[in-house]
Structures are given as C-alpha cells and as structure tokens.
Amino acid sequence: MPNLNTSANVKKRILIFLERLLTHVNKESRDHQYWSNHLSFRWLAEGASHPKLIVYTTLKILTDFCHGITKQKLGAAITVEQMRNGLS
C-alpha cells in the first residue's frame, strides 16, 4: 500500500471530486441524467448524525466523471492512479 499523500494538490483533487459527486447526488448537475446511467449510489443510515454515501462504479468512470472540472480548475485531468490514491 502506498504512503499517504497529503500534499496540497491531492487535497485540491479530493475537494473537487467531492464537490462534483455531491452536486450529482443532489441532482444539481446539468449532466445528471447522463451520469445516472454510469454511477449508482445510496445513503447508508440516512438521517443519522453521520450518514455514509456508498457509490457503485469503477475508477475509470469516476475519472471521466471528474475530467472536465479537474481540467478547468487544476489545468490537468485527473488520472485513474490519482483517483485511486485519493480515495484510499
């Protein structure tokens, strides 16, 4: 298992990913219908003080899902390896 990377770039990528994901989950994204065919999710213990969001998809789909916003905000697209490391 790789060492935990807490650099500023990693933190930015994670925040961008979470922003994008929560926008989708709340049905606030313009492309919600398209990504609904590729991402499925459910809330575990909804209404609890610390609910958990469970997302069912692949790393490749998550990378594609975040491609546009990471390229816009960071100037570079996120890779599958970066996504994997950010989620672990």
C-alpha positions as a Python dict, from the first residue, in 0.01 Angstrom:
ca = {
    (1, 'M'): (0, 0, 0),
    (2, 'P'): (143, 341, -94),
    (3, 'N'): (223, 602, 166),
    (4, 'L'): (-50, 851, 243),
    (5, 'N'): (-3, 1165, 34),
    (6, 'T'): (-143, 1480, 194),
    (7, 'S'): (2, 1737, -45),
    (8, 'A'): (-192, 2048, -142),
    (9, 'N'): (-258, 1907, -492),
    (10, 'V'): (-407, 1587, -353),
    (11, 'K'): (-632, 1784, -119),
    (12, 'K'): (-749, 2002, -410),
    (13, 'R'): (-828, 1696, -623),
    (14, 'I'): (-1025, 1537, -338),
    (15, 'L'): (-1225, 1854, -273),
    (16, 'I'): (-1304, 1891, -644),
    (17, 'F'): (-1412, 1525, -662),
    (18, 'L'): (-1636, 1557, -354),
    (19, 'E'): (-1790, 1879, -484),
    (20, 'R'): (-1865, 1714, -819),
    (21, 'L'): (-2002, 1398, -657),
    (22, 'L'): (-2229, 1578, -411),
    (23, 'T'): (-2359, 1806, -686),
    (24, 'H'): (-2454, 1493, -879),
    (25, 'V'): (-2610, 1319, -578),
    (26, 'N'): (-2821, 1627, -503),
    (27, 'K'): (-2935, 1632, -869),
    (28, 'E'): (-2789, 1979, -919),
    (29, 'S'): (-2558, 1896, -1210),
    (30, 'R'): (-2655, 1973, -1569),
    (31, 'D'): (-2544, 1628, -1681),
    (32, 'H'): (-2716, 1435, -1402),
    (33, 'Q'): (-2923, 1217, -1636),
    (34, 'Y'): (-2618, 1104, -1837),
    (35, 'W'): (-2409, 1012, -1531),
    (36, 'S'): (-2702, 842, -1359),
    (37, 'N'): (-2657, 563, -1615),
    (38, 'H'): (-2295, 514, -1502),
    (39, 'L'): (-2299, 596, -1129),
    (40, 'S'): (-2532, 449, -874),
    (41, 'F'): (-2535, 542, -511),
    (42, 'R'): (-2724, 504, -188),
    (43, 'W'): (-2711, 658, 156),
    (44, 'L'): (-2628, 425, 443),
    (45, 'A'): (-2810, 528, 763),
    (46, 'E'): (-2977, 828, 602),
    (47, 'G'): (-3095, 1066, 870),
    (48, 'A'): (-2821, 955, 1110),
    (49, 'S'): (-2578, 1208, 1251),
    (50, 'H'): (-2301, 1066, 1026),
    (51, 'P'): (-2461, 912, 715),
    (52, 'K'): (-2235, 742, 461),
    (53, 'L'): (-2263, 775, 85),
    (54, 'I'): (-2200, 448, -99),
    (55, 'V'): (-2111, 486, -470),
    (56, 'Y'): (-2115, 193, -712),
    (57, 'T'): (-1898, 242, -1020),
    (58, 'T'): (-1542, 198, -1150),
    (59, 'L'): (-1235, 417, -1112),
    (60, 'K'): (-1240, 482, -1487),
    (61, 'I'): (-1597, 614, -1468),
    (62, 'L'): (-1509, 835, -1169),
    (63, 'T'): (-1209, 970, -1357),
    (64, 'D'): (-1423, 1051, -1661),
    (65, 'F'): (-1689, 1197, -1431),
    (66, 'C'): (-1435, 1446, -1289),
    (67, 'H'): (-1239, 1507, -1610),
    (68, 'G'): (-1389, 1841, -1713),
    (69, 'I'): (-1392, 2007, -1373),
    (70, 'T'): (-1038, 1899, -1279),
    (71, 'K'): (-906, 2018, -1613),
    (72, 'Q'): (-1084, 2350, -1564),
    (73, 'K'): (-983, 2406, -1200),
    (74, 'L'): (-639, 2243, -1193),
    (75, 'G'): (-531, 2276, -1555),
    (76, 'A'): (-483, 1899, -1586),
    (77, 'A'): (-713, 1600, -1595),
    (78, 'I'): (-706, 1351, -1309),
    (79, 'T'): (-570, 1004, -1383),
    (80, 'V'): (-704, 668, -1265),
    (81, 'E'): (-398, 628, -1043),
    (82, 'Q'): (-451, 971, -885),
    (83, 'M'): (-817, 887, -826),
    (84, 'R'): (-722, 555, -667),
    (85, 'N'): (-468, 720, -437),
    (86, 'G'): (-708, 998, -344),
    (87, 'L'): (-979, 754, -243),
    (88, 'S'): (-756, 530, -35),
}
